[in-house]
Amino acid sequence: MAINILMPALSPTMTEGKLAKWLKAEGDEVKSGDIIAEIETDKATMEVEAVDEGYLAKIVVPEGSEGVAVNAVIGILTATKGEAVTAPAAAAPAPVAAAPAPAAALAPAPTAASPAAAQGERVFASPLAKRIAKQAGIDLASVKGSGPGGRIVKGDLDGAPAHAPVASPAPAAAPAPVAAPAPKPAAPAPAIAAPHKAIPHSTMRKVIARRLTESKQSVPHFYLNLDIELDALLKLRAELNAKSPKEGAGAFKLSVNDLIIKACGVALKRHPGVNASWTDEAIVQYDEVDISVAVAIPDGLITPIVKGADRLGLAAISNAMKDLAARAKAGKLKPEEFQGGGFSISNLGMFGISSFSAIINPPQAAILAVGAGEKRAVVKGDAIVAATVMTATLSVDHRVIDGALGAEFLATLKKLIEEPLSLLL
């Protein structure tokens, strides 16, 4: 008995993926729970476990194949080794719609056969024949039809006497519908003449390109910038790291980003209107504060989620982010660990970027772009002093968040970062 192995849906939105690698060869025994293949989705490479037992009799989709549809047959199991199987036939392409027939062929033929009508009676003729007869002054009543049921067609008018008296001219046929002009083909991409190499798009890169293009085209972005002093936060971070055990389960090493995640979690709890999404029916405000954090990986970026960021302690956030980032770079995240979230953070400060504007990750309504902390001259009272300052830029979906709400959120975030002891409460 043959059992089809189907392309799995590894996320609610997945419609296709790349079969990156087979971990079993044809003829190998497969047990329930064995890892048989690796599937590359838009976000990660996932392992596929066998559900049934048997022998891998046929690999239908070879490894490296892209655009494999969910539920397509990728392999076949049999109960006994060496059992003959037949690979499923490829789906036939959808038939191409036939071009519209000429107007003459679309006119219904009469149900009963009859010769050409005598003068004064109804004349059975195609619209095209009627139009030609009118233009040439031909009396259709004097023409014998050769079409179905004695119907007069264009060929019957050859040799018919022109300018004969027309006793009862047929009404002019309606003009044949004019086909709409074919759309102009898209302009070809300019040829690249310079020496180069072409790097094929990965599945992840294709999805990133599509989603971010859709976001910029369909989401009305606006941006809010705010400078935030970091000296108190840096001091607290150093003190807490100094108190961490050197090793063991309780050890931690806080980063600036860990404290920013915590501050955003608290600010989102105080301003739930920012922790929200747009739908055509309503604005959805999330009960939980789950923050997506951008992590760079070789093929692009992925946003693992720190769940319940408002409730977690700083050490728990730090350890969770280290684990999530490591598994993200290894392609080992589970779908629920990178799909969802109500708010995103993208931090390029470690690369020395002073400020930037990030693109919103739908269906979320906001993303915070974090720049580098750098020494700047600031005015305090009547004095100019040096302070470590970072620029934070909030990208906002204006359908969900108005300017005042975005400004209030950033003001709360600034206060939490500049007075960080409240993050320990």
Backbone hydrogen bonds, N-H to C=O, Kabsch-Sander energy under -0.5 kcal/mol:
donor,donor_aa,acceptor,acceptor_aa,energy
3,I,77,L,-3.0
5,I,75,G,-3.5
6,L,4,N,-0.6
7,M,72,A,-2.6
10,L,8,P,-0.8
14,M,11,S,-1.1
17,G,68,V,-1.7
18,K,40,E,-2.5
19,L,65,S,-2.4
20,A,18,K,-1.4
20,A,38,E,-1.1
21,K,38,E,-1.6
23,L,36,I,-2.8
24,K,36,I,-0.9
27,G,56,L,-3.7
28,D,25,A,-2.4
30,V,54,G,-3.5
33,G,50,A,-2.8
34,D,31,K,-2.5
36,I,34,D,-0.7
36,I,48,V,-2.6
37,A,48,V,-1.0
38,E,21,K,-2.6
39,I,46,M,-3.1
40,E,18,K,-3.2
41,T,39,I,-0.7
41,T,44,A,-3.0
46,M,39,I,-3.3
46,M,44,A,-0.6
48,V,37,A,-2.8
49,E,47,E,-0.5
50,A,34,D,-2.8
54,G,30,V,-2.5
55,Y,78,T,-2.5
56,L,28,D,-2.7
57,A,55,Y,-1.5
57,A,76,I,-1.6
58,K,76,I,-1.6
60,V,58,K,-0.8
60,V,74,I,-1.4
61,V,74,I,-2.1
64,G,19,L,-3.9
65,S,19,L,-0.6
65,S,62,P,-1.4
68,V,17,G,-2.8
69,A,67,G,-0.6
70,V,15,T,-2.3
71,N,7,M,-2.9
72,A,69,A,-1.9
74,I,5,I,-3.1
75,G,5,I,-1.3
76,I,58,K,-2.5
77,L,3,I,-3.3
78,T,55,Y,-2.0
79,A,1,M,-0.7
83,E,80,T,-1.2
105,A,102,P,-0.9
106,L,102,P,-0.8
106,L,103,A,-0.8
107,A,103,A,-0.7
107,A,104,A,-0.7
114,S,149,G,-2.1
121,E,118,A,-2.3
125,A,123,V,-0.8
126,S,152,I,-2.5
130,K,126,S,-2.5
131,R,127,P,-2.1
132,I,128,L,-2.4
133,A,129,A,-2.6
134,K,130,K,-2.2
135,Q,131,R,-2.1
136,A,132,I,-2.2
137,G,133,A,-1.1
138,I,133,A,-2.5
140,L,138,I,-0.9
142,S,139,D,-1.7
143,V,140,L,-1.6
145,G,143,V,-0.5
147,G,151,R,-2.8
150,G,147,G,-2.0
151,R,148,P,-0.9
152,I,124,F,-2.6
156,D,153,V,-1.3
157,L,154,K,-1.6
158,D,155,G,-1.1
160,A,157,L,-1.7
163,H,136,A,-1.5
164,A,137,G,-1.0
164,A,161,P,-0.6
167,A,165,P,-0.7
179,A,177,P,-0.5
193,A,191,A,-0.8
199,I,197,K,-0.5
206,K,202,S,-2.2
207,V,203,T,-2.0
208,I,204,M,-2.7
209,A,205,R,-2.4
210,R,206,K,-2.2
211,R,207,V,-3.0
212,L,208,I,-2.4
213,T,209,A,-1.8
214,E,210,R,-2.3
215,S,211,R,-2.3
216,K,212,L,-2.3
217,Q,213,T,-1.9
218,S,214,E,-2.5
219,V,215,S,-2.3
221,H,219,V,-1.4
222,F,396,V,-1.4
224,L,394,L,-1.9
226,L,392,A,-2.1
228,I,390,M,-3.0
230,L,388,T,-3.2
231,D,388,T,-0.6
234,L,230,L,-2.9
235,K,231,D,-2.1
236,L,232,A,-2.2
237,R,233,L,-2.5
238,A,234,L,-2.2
239,E,235,K,-2.1
240,L,236,L,-2.5
241,N,237,R,-2.5
242,A,238,A,-1.8
243,K,239,E,-0.9
243,K,240,L,-0.6
244,S,241,N,-0.9
251,A,248,G,-1.5
259,L,255,S,-1.4
260,I,256,V,-2.0
261,I,257,N,-2.5
262,K,258,D,-2.0
263,A,259,L,-2.5
264,C,260,I,-2.7
265,G,261,I,-2.3
266,V,262,K,-2.2
267,A,263,A,-2.5
268,L,264,C,-2.7
269,K,265,G,-1.6
270,R,266,V,-1.6
271,H,267,A,-1.5
274,V,271,H,-2.1
275,N,271,H,-0.6
276,A,274,V,-1.7
277,S,284,V,-2.2
278,W,363,P,-0.6
279,T,282,A,-1.3
284,V,277,S,-2.6
284,V,282,A,-0.6
285,Q,283,I,-0.6
286,Y,275,N,-2.3
290,D,288,E,-1.0
291,I,289,V,-0.5
291,I,306,V,-2.3
292,S,343,F,-3.2
293,V,304,P,-2.6
294,A,345,I,-2.6
295,V,302,I,-2.9
297,I,300,G,-2.1
300,G,297,I,-1.5
302,I,295,V,-2.3
305,I,337,E,-2.4
306,V,291,I,-3.0
307,K,305,I,-0.8
309,A,289,V,-2.2
309,A,306,V,-0.7
311,R,308,G,-1.4
312,L,308,G,-1.6
317,I,313,G,-2.3
318,S,314,L,-2.5
319,N,315,A,-2.6
320,A,316,A,-2.2
321,M,317,I,-2.5
322,K,318,S,-2.1
323,D,319,N,-2.0
324,L,320,A,-2.8
325,A,321,M,-2.8
326,A,322,K,-2.0
327,R,323,D,-2.2
328,A,324,L,-2.2
329,K,325,A,-2.1
330,A,326,A,-1.2
331,G,328,A,-1.1
332,K,327,R,-3.3
333,L,327,R,-0.5
337,E,334,K,-2.1
338,F,334,K,-0.5
338,F,335,P,-1.5
339,Q,335,P,-1.5
340,G,338,F,-0.5
342,G,290,D,-2.6
343,F,290,D,-0.9
344,S,366,A,-1.2
345,I,292,S,-2.2
346,S,368,L,-2.9
348,L,346,S,-0.6
348,L,370,V,-2.0
349,G,370,V,-0.6
351,F,348,L,-1.6
352,G,349,G,-2.1
353,I,348,L,-1.4
358,A,356,F,-0.5
364,Q,361,N,-1.8
365,A,276,A,-0.9
365,A,342,G,-0.6
367,I,395,S,-1.8
368,L,344,S,-2.6
369,A,367,I,-0.5
369,A,393,T,-3.2
370,V,346,S,-2.7
370,V,368,L,-0.5
371,G,369,A,-0.5
371,G,391,T,-1.9
372,A,353,I,-2.8
374,E,372,A,-0.5
374,E,389,V,-2.4
376,R,387,A,-2.9
378,V,376,R,-0.5
378,V,385,V,-3.3
380,K,378,V,-0.6
380,K,383,A,-3.0
383,A,380,K,-2.0
385,V,378,V,-2.9
385,V,383,A,-0.6
387,A,376,R,-2.3
389,V,374,E,-2.8
389,V,387,A,-0.7
390,M,228,I,-2.6
391,T,354,S,-0.7
392,A,226,L,-2.9
392,A,390,M,-0.5
393,T,369,A,-2.6
394,L,224,L,-3.1
394,L,392,A,-0.5
395,S,367,I,-2.8
395,S,393,T,-0.6
396,V,222,F,-2.7
397,D,365,A,-2.7
398,H,220,P,-2.6
398,H,396,V,-0.8
400,V,397,D,-1.7
401,I,397,D,-2.7
406,G,402,D,-2.4
407,A,403,G,-2.4
408,E,404,A,-2.4
409,F,405,L,-2.2
410,L,406,G,-2.1
411,A,407,A,-2.4
412,T,408,E,-2.2
413,L,409,F,-2.4
414,K,410,L,-2.7
415,K,411,A,-2.0
416,L,412,T,-2.3
417,I,413,L,-2.1
418,E,414,K,-2.5
419,E,415,K,-1.7
422,S,419,E,-1.3
423,L,420,P,-2.0
424,L,421,L,-1.6
425,L,422,S,-0.9
